[in-house]
């Protein structure tokens, strides 16, 4: 495998998530208090939950319209993406407390290249991918994009390219990591009886052969061949398919269906849906993350002002916790993994 220079080699070339096994924590995060960080987009705050007691322990002010809480590549900092506030709020995960805001324009989402060389800001309104210093956030390179609403991404097994979703124009982009250039653009098909595609979260399969792309308008996930950059299939999951999360054993993919209050469970080996967990009374599961042991799925209820804690063994709702307005990309931290690729916690 011809890896991106400087990228840590995979622990297992057949499983990109081999470093994410239950409680396989990096020495870097030793002593970090396990917490759940919830950005309240409608309240300009982050709510902090103690997962052991399922209680809110504090809420602090950020910048305007916080969207996601993102672990840094080196695992030492959490960054709150204040989209309309044009800033990032750093959080010290040792204490769970915020620092001073850092000026960053249009930070809808945030990723890190697998070599740790750059932070990549998904500047949705600016129609750009902005490559920045991963520590100071100083601009190093700006890549204009031929689409609207750059949103979510994931990297190939070798780290040499990544795929990016464009929410408002129904497109996917392929970007060369080293050159920082867009090398491909693909418009997702329109499903019969549905509006145009509205791609959201992107997640690589454990074997590195398929990218899964959640599509809110098509109510399911597209399957893409990243090398050939083409659509290879589609799976209906539920209304408003939005977030994608790989279980700690790398066997299943959790898919949040925001518009119907369910979570679909996809088996990677068979490529079949094997379960659908329904939130009692309805809900709006959006973005989240797994507990370090993989037993609990924490996910924001975007339109209900709550966070759900769900058992990954039974699909049963364990807790519903009241937070702020429009909770979005919550982060469970710390988690297993050697380094972070960003978003709400994509670890390798």
C-alpha positions as CSV (number, residue, x, y, z in Angstrom):
1,X,0.0,0.0,0.0
2,X,1.4,3.4,-1.1
3,X,0.5,5.5,1.9
4,X,0.4,9.3,2.0
5,X,3.9,10.3,3.3
6,X,3.8,10.9,7.1
7,X,0.6,9.0,7.6
8,X,0.7,6.3,10.4
9,X,0.3,2.9,8.7
10,X,-3.0,1.1,9.3
11,X,-2.9,-1.5,12.1
12,X,-4.7,-3.8,9.7
13,X,-4.8,-3.2,6.0
14,X,-8.1,-5.0,5.8
15,X,-9.8,-2.9,8.5
16,X,-9.3,0.9,8.6
17,X,-11.0,0.9,12.1
18,X,-8.7,-1.7,13.7
19,X,-7.4,1.0,16.1
20,X,-11.0,1.8,17.3
21,X,-11.6,-1.4,19.4
22,X,-13.4,-1.0,22.7
23,X,-11.3,1.0,25.2
24,X,-8.2,0.8,23.1
25,X,-7.2,4.3,24.2
26,X,-4.1,6.3,23.1
27,X,-1.7,7.3,25.9
28,X,-2.3,10.9,24.9
29,X,-5.8,10.8,26.4
30,X,-4.9,9.1,29.7
31,X,-6.6,10.9,32.5
32,X,-9.1,12.7,30.2
33,X,-12.5,12.7,31.9
34,X,-15.1,11.0,29.7
35,X,-17.7,13.6,28.7
36,X,-20.3,14.3,26.0
37,X,-20.0,17.7,24.4
38,X,-23.2,19.0,22.7
39,X,-23.1,22.1,20.4
40,X,-26.4,23.9,20.6
41,X,-26.6,25.6,17.2
42,X,-29.7,27.6,18.2
43,X,-28.3,28.7,21.5
44,X,-24.7,29.5,20.8
45,X,-23.6,27.2,23.6
46,X,-22.1,23.8,24.3
47,X,-23.7,21.6,26.9
48,X,-21.5,19.1,28.7
49,X,-22.9,15.8,29.9
50,X,-21.4,13.2,32.3
51,X,-22.1,9.9,30.5
52,X,-21.8,8.0,33.8
53,X,-24.7,9.8,35.4
54,X,-26.4,11.0,32.2
55,X,-26.6,14.5,33.8
56,X,-25.6,17.9,32.5
57,X,-22.7,19.3,34.4
58,X,-22.2,22.6,32.7
59,X,-23.1,24.8,29.7
60,X,-20.8,27.4,28.3
61,X,-21.0,30.1,25.6
62,X,-19.2,29.7,22.2
63,X,-19.5,31.7,19.1
64,X,-22.6,32.1,16.9
65,X,-24.2,28.9,15.5
66,X,-21.9,26.1,16.8
67,X,-22.2,23.1,14.5
68,X,-19.8,20.3,15.4
69,X,-17.3,19.5,18.2
70,X,-14.2,18.1,16.6
71,X,-11.2,16.2,18.1
72,X,-7.8,17.4,16.8
73,X,-5.5,15.1,14.9
74,X,-3.2,14.8,17.9
75,X,-6.1,14.2,20.2
76,X,-5.1,17.1,22.5
77,X,-7.8,19.6,21.7
78,X,-11.5,19.7,20.8
79,X,-12.6,22.4,18.4
80,X,-16.2,23.8,18.4
81,X,-17.1,25.0,14.8
82,X,-18.9,28.3,15.2
83,X,-20.2,28.5,11.7
84,X,-21.8,32.0,11.6
85,X,-19.5,33.3,14.3
86,X,-16.5,32.8,12.1
87,X,-14.5,31.2,14.9
88,X,-13.4,28.0,16.6
89,X,-13.7,27.6,20.3
90,X,-10.9,25.3,21.7
91,X,-11.8,23.0,24.6
92,X,-9.2,21.4,26.8
93,X,-10.3,17.8,27.1
94,X,-8.4,17.4,30.3
95,X,-10.8,19.7,32.1
96,X,-13.7,19.9,29.7
97,X,-13.5,23.7,29.7
98,X,-13.2,26.2,26.8
99,X,-10.4,28.6,25.9
100,X,-10.4,31.8,23.8
101,X,-12.0,31.7,20.4
102,X,-9.8,31.6,17.3
103,X,-10.8,33.5,14.2
104,X,-11.6,31.1,11.3
105,X,-14.0,32.1,8.5
106,X,-17.1,30.0,7.7
107,X,-16.1,26.8,9.7
108,X,-19.1,24.6,9.1
109,X,-17.1,21.4,9.6
110,X,-13.5,20.5,10.3
111,X,-11.3,17.6,9.3
112,X,-7.6,16.7,9.5
113,X,-5.4,15.1,6.8
114,X,-4.1,11.6,7.9
115,X,-0.5,12.8,8.1
116,X,-1.6,15.5,10.6
117,X,-0.2,18.2,8.4
118,X,-3.3,20.2,7.8
119,X,-6.7,21.0,9.3
120,X,-9.3,21.2,6.5
121,X,-12.1,23.6,7.1
122,X,-15.4,22.9,5.2
123,X,-16.2,26.5,4.3
124,X,-19.7,25.9,3.1
125,X,-20.8,29.4,2.2
126,X,-17.4,30.4,0.9
127,X,-17.4,27.4,-1.5
128,X,-13.9,26.3,-0.5
129,X,-11.8,23.8,1.3
130,X,-9.4,25.8,3.4
131,X,-6.2,24.0,4.5
132,X,-4.9,25.4,7.7
133,X,-2.2,24.8,10.3
134,X,-3.6,22.2,12.6
135,X,-2.5,24.0,15.7
136,X,-2.7,27.8,15.0
137,X,-5.3,27.5,12.3
138,X,-3.4,29.9,10.0
139,X,-4.3,29.6,6.4
140,X,-1.9,27.5,4.3
141,X,-3.9,26.9,1.1
142,X,-7.4,27.6,-0.3
143,X,-9.1,25.2,-2.7
144,X,-12.2,26.6,-4.4
145,X,-14.9,24.0,-5.0
146,X,-17.3,23.6,-8.0
147,X,-20.3,22.9,-5.8
148,X,-22.5,24.3,-3.0
149,X,-22.5,23.3,0.7
150,X,-19.3,21.4,1.2
151,X,-20.2,19.4,4.3
152,X,-18.8,16.0,5.3
153,X,-15.8,13.9,4.2
154,X,-13.8,10.7,4.7
155,X,-10.4,9.6,3.6
156,X,-9.2,6.6,1.6
157,X,-7.3,3.8,3.3
158,X,-3.9,5.1,2.0
159,X,-4.9,8.7,2.8
160,X,-4.1,9.9,-0.7
161,X,-7.6,11.2,-1.4
162,X,-10.8,12.0,0.3
163,X,-14.4,12.3,-0.8
164,X,-16.5,15.4,0.2
165,X,-20.3,15.8,0.1
166,X,-21.9,19.0,-1.3
167,X,-25.2,19.3,0.5
168,X,-26.9,22.0,-1.6
169,X,-26.0,20.9,-5.1
170,X,-26.3,17.1,-4.7
171,X,-22.7,16.4,-5.6
172,X,-19.6,14.5,-4.4
173,X,-16.1,15.7,-4.8
174,X,-12.8,13.7,-4.9
175,X,-9.8,15.6,-3.6
176,X,-6.1,14.7,-3.8
177,X,-4.7,15.1,-0.3
178,X,-1.1,16.0,-1.2
179,X,-1.9,18.4,-4.0
180,X,-5.0,19.7,-2.3
181,X,-6.8,19.8,-5.7
182,X,-10.3,18.7,-6.7
183,X,-9.7,15.8,-9.1
184,X,-13.3,14.7,-9.7
185,X,-16.9,15.8,-9.4
186,X,-19.9,13.5,-9.4
187,X,-23.6,14.4,-9.3
188,X,-25.6,11.8,-7.3
189,X,-28.6,10.4,-9.1
190,X,-32.2,11.5,-8.4
191,X,-34.2,8.7,-6.9
192,X,-37.7,8.1,-8.5
193,X,-40.3,10.0,-6.5
194,X,-37.7,12.0,-4.6
195,X,-36.2,15.5,-4.9
196,X,-32.6,15.9,-5.9
197,X,-29.9,14.3,-3.7
198,X,-28.8,16.1,-0.5
199,X,-25.7,14.2,0.6
200,X,-24.7,14.4,4.3
201,X,-22.2,12.2,6.2
202,X,-19.6,10.1,4.4
203,X,-18.0,7.0,5.9
204,X,-15.5,4.5,4.5
205,X,-16.2,0.8,4.8
206,X,-13.8,-1.2,7.1
207,X,-12.2,-2.9,4.1
208,X,-11.6,0.4,2.4
209,X,-13.5,-0.6,-0.8
210,X,-16.7,1.4,-0.5
211,X,-17.7,4.9,0.7
212,X,-21.1,5.2,2.2
213,X,-22.9,8.5,1.7
214,X,-26.1,9.4,3.6
215,X,-28.7,11.3,1.5
216,X,-31.5,13.1,3.4
217,X,-33.6,13.6,0.3
218,X,-33.3,10.1,-1.1
219,X,-33.9,8.6,2.4
220,X,-30.9,6.2,2.3
221,X,-27.2,5.7,1.6
222,X,-25.3,5.7,-1.7
223,X,-22.4,3.3,-2.2
224,X,-19.5,4.8,-4.1
225,X,-16.3,3.2,-5.5
226,X,-13.7,5.8,-4.5
227,X,-11.0,4.7,-6.9
228,X,-13.2,4.8,-10.0
229,X,-15.3,7.5,-8.4
230,X,-18.7,6.1,-9.4
231,X,-21.9,5.1,-7.7
232,X,-22.2,1.3,-7.2
233,X,-25.5,1.1,-5.3
234,X,-28.1,2.5,-3.0
235,X,-29.9,1.3,0.1
236,X,-33.1,2.7,1.5
237,X,-32.8,3.2,5.3
238,X,-35.4,5.7,6.4
239,X,-36.6,9.3,6.0
240,X,-33.8,11.9,6.3
241,X,-30.8,9.6,6.4
242,X,-28.1,11.8,7.9
243,X,-25.3,10.5,10.2
244,X,-23.1,7.4,9.8
245,X,-21.2,5.6,12.6
246,X,-19.1,2.4,12.5
247,X,-19.5,0.0,15.5
248,X,-16.4,-0.8,17.6
249,X,-16.1,-4.3,16.1
250,X,-16.2,-2.9,12.5
251,X,-19.1,-5.1,11.6
252,X,-22.0,-2.7,11.4
253,X,-22.9,0.9,10.3
254,X,-25.4,2.9,12.3
255,X,-27.5,5.3,10.2
256,X,-29.5,8.1,11.8
257,X,-32.8,8.7,10.0
258,X,-33.5,12.2,11.3
259,X,-36.9,12.8,9.8
260,X,-38.5,9.6,11.1
261,X,-36.9,9.2,14.5
262,X,-35.1,5.9,13.7
263,X,-31.6,4.5,13.5
264,X,-31.0,1.8,10.8
265,X,-28.3,-0.9,11.4
266,X,-26.4,-2.1,8.3
267,X,-24.3,-5.2,8.3
268,X,-21.1,-4.6,6.3
269,X,-20.5,-8.3,5.3
270,X,-23.9,-8.9,3.8
271,X,-24.7,-5.3,2.9
272,X,-28.2,-5.8,4.4
273,X,-30.1,-3.8,7.0
274,X,-30.4,-6.0,10.0
275,X,-32.3,-3.8,12.5
276,X,-34.1,-0.5,12.9
277,X,-34.2,1.2,16.3
278,X,-37.2,3.5,16.8
279,X,-37.1,6.3,19.4
280,X,-40.2,6.0,21.5
281,X,-42.6,8.9,20.8
282,X,-40.5,10.0,17.8
283,X,-37.4,12.1,17.6
284,X,-34.8,13.6,15.3
285,X,-31.5,11.7,15.7
286,X,-28.8,13.7,14.0
287,X,-25.1,13.4,14.8
288,X,-23.3,11.6,17.6
289,X,-20.7,9.0,18.6
290,X,-20.1,5.8,20.4
291,X,-19.0,5.4,24.0
292,X,-15.4,4.2,24.4
293,X,-16.6,0.6,25.1
294,X,-19.0,0.8,22.2
295,X,-22.1,-0.1,24.3
296,X,-23.9,3.2,24.0
297,X,-24.7,5.4,21.0
298,X,-25.0,9.1,22.0
299,X,-26.8,11.2,19.4
300,X,-28.4,14.6,19.3
301,X,-32.1,15.2,18.8
302,X,-31.8,18.1,16.4
303,X,-35.4,19.3,16.5
304,X,-36.3,18.2,20.0
305,X,-33.6,19.9,22.1
306,X,-32.4,16.7,23.6
307,X,-29.6,14.1,23.5
308,X,-30.5,10.4,23.3
309,X,-28.4,7.5,24.8
310,X,-29.2,4.2,23.0
311,X,-28.0,0.7,23.8
312,X,-26.0,-0.7,20.8
313,X,-26.9,-4.3,21.8
314,X,-30.6,-3.9,22.0
315,X,-31.5,-0.5,20.4
316,X,-33.3,0.5,23.6
317,X,-33.4,4.1,24.6
318,X,-31.5,4.4,27.8
319,X,-31.7,8.2,28.5
320,X,-33.2,11.4,27.0
321,X,-31.3,14.4,28.3
322,X,-32.6,18.0,27.8
323,X,-29.9,20.3,26.3
324,X,-30.1,23.6,24.3
325,X,-31.8,24.6,21.1
326,X,-31.0,22.6,17.9
327,X,-28.2,20.3,19.2
328,X,-26.1,19.2,16.3
329,X,-22.7,17.5,16.0
330,X,-22.0,16.2,19.5
331,X,-18.7,14.6,20.4
332,X,-18.2,11.7,22.9
333,X,-14.6,12.1,24.2
334,X,-12.2,10.5,24.7
335,X,-12.6,7.6,22.3
336,X,-10.3,4.8,21.1
337,X,-7.9,5.5,18.2
338,X,-4.4,6.7,17.4
339,X,-5.3,10.0,15.6
340,X,-8.4,11.9,14.6
341,X,-9.5,12.7,11.0
342,X,-12.0,15.2,12.5
343,X,-15.8,15.6,12.3
344,X,-17.5,14.4,15.6
345,X,-14.8,11.8,15.9
346,X,-13.5,9.7,13.0
347,X,-10.5,7.8,14.4
348,X,-7.9,5.6,12.8
